[in-house]
């Protein structure tokens, strides 16, 4: 990081705001649980696929997540770890929720990438990694499931270096794999970490050693594994780069820790690594100027809206990442898009599925603001200055379907339900100029199921999704008269999104090419900045 920035106030400097990214099933939710366990936020970690009435994980609160064992909506959690305050944003690992994840990554300063020791880098990890790359996010890697049969350590490291084009430096080195996995040698602190297989919720035992020729090693490690460890660590020290905090901060080097989240092993070392090497809250890009975290005036932006978090109350919570200042409950902030003041009287902090009132928060923190639809994704709140945070995109959906209410008398209610989901960013809703009904657009097929199940659960409305003749949608931009002329000539294809912006619904790529050819003044775009 450039060192010419002023030192942050200690309260801000101790914050670490990060997201966990991974392919489904690499063990992200389990890792999240263990973080909370070590942060003292929960007493007993749950399992995602709980047997019988075993404790379910705390970070998955939607019914569908509990049924399927996947995390669908990104939730935020705050907890203390030593002198640090961790703000962990859990992202949906499922590939059908990439847009939600993408936006979540705009609200964090670093990412923890979880990789399955047997499978290595999988497709979804690669996609999410590309997003981190776009924002030069620092990345820390955790190689999970080392207690199962996993691949050779060098192979895993090579694969990350090749597939993700990033340098890897080992922060720890595994001793044995699968059934023989004993623990790790901590390369940063020169310690031996041994795993306790008997008690999954117990922190591993640490043995301080004086270098790798310490005779104490032989007391804890069988001879064959010790020989292999010494050989591998020597090779690793020669072949792999050293840990360079500057390269880590620029996102060109990732340290890797090995462990087994379900056995609570390697997690504490990873957390120490986040505390020690993770970035403090960073400046936020905005117009007309960048926002620095040490500014005394409060500012923040909404990166996610979650409706009906509490099914008993039709509430909506906007997740706000504070970009600067020291926020106190009851403050009046200006809602930049509408230029109206807004008193934030009951902001919430999330501790897994428990919320509590946030009396105060600092730059880097994430708070929830309950509201009735005033706040949308991309909105900026400030103490008066007209700043707009940039870089929070909305993507064109890749799948479109018509949505109809099971009971035609309830079409009005469906209107309302769909608008809520559109504002939440869970789906795009288009109202075609011709014909009735709505066209719902999503990025992945699973979102249709989630939507149908949520509309039924939260609104008591059975709905059905039917195939649409359209396959994609593009936002229309350009000089007013050109756009009007274009819209009049293509009435069958026109619609509006939930913000009332004009959309061109297409069937084939050919439609898009034709517009580009016949209407050179009109621009069709696949993304729209969420700050209208």
Secondary structure, DSSP 8 states (H G I E B T S, - for coil): --TTS----HHHHTEEEEEEEE-TTSSHHHHHHHHHHHTTS-SS--BSS--TTS-B-SS--SHHHHHHT---S--EEEEEETTEEEEEEE---SGGGHHHHHHHGGG-SEEEEEEETTTBS-HHHHHHHHHHHHTT-EEEEEEE-TTSS---HHHHHHHHHHHH--EEEESEEEES-GGG--EEEETTTTEEEE--SS-TTS--EEEE-SSTT-THHHHHS-HHHHHHHHHHHHHHHHHS----HHHHHTTSEEEEEE-BGGGTBSHHHHHHHHHHHS-----B-EESS-B-TT-SS-EEEEEEEEE-SSTTS--EEEEEEEEESEEETT-EEEETTTTEEEE--SEEEEETTEEEE-SEEETT-EEEEEESS---TT-EEESS---EE---EEE--SEEEEEEESSGGGHHHHHHHHHHHHHHTS-EEEEESSSSSEEEEESSTHHHHHHHHHHHHHH---EEEEE-S--EEEEEES-HHHHHHHHHHTGGGEEE-TT--EEEEESSHHHHHHHHHH-TT-EEESEEES--
